[in-house]
Amino acid sequence: MNENLFASFIAPTILGLPAAVLIILFPPLLIPTSKYLTNNRLITTQQWLIKLTSKQMMTMHNTKGRTWSLMLVSLIIFIATTNLLGLLPHSFTPTTQLSMNLAMAIPLWAGAVIMGFRSKIKNALAHFLPQGTPTPLIPMLVIIETISLLIQPMALAVRLTANITAGHLLMHLIGSATLAMSTINLPSTLIIFTILILLTILEIAVALIQAYVFTLLVSLYLHDNT
């Protein structure tokens, strides 16, 4: 196959205009809503999952931290639906773009850190210098802790980008191998195709897990600053 391995990660365009915004706005349209007093099974299951997820993330927070519950639940739903839609053939996954992941990570991290400095400035500054630090090591530890704080949003974005991109590349390679082997050896093709199905199931799990991990880490940063 002559197709570029990274062609699926190029931002799509429609008539020369970027279509990434439309793709980002598409997942919320797939979330079902109910207009009736009695919900069906799909709506009930959806509400149960949202309640379970929010309960796991919000139990450790105080009253101020729980004000972020709607934002965090919306974040995990958006990332999960975007990751899952990216597994469809000939689709585009916005979470493979580092710029988009940074655009999600930096404001959330900055909001949590600013809230910490506004409400608990002593505790926030205490994180830069662990108790009992020898005097000669104080400047070095302050620099290290400052760097570790500033690198948190980058780590969030890179983790999500790397995991989603690696899975898509692996599926692309195994799919290409399955297509190439189909005209050479049928038993080998069936084995590779079985591996591809198992990998697809794994990628569905990874898409959901990475959405949960991203949101959970944001929640932990919020907990440290409230």
Disulfide bonds with the S-S distance in Angstrom:
none
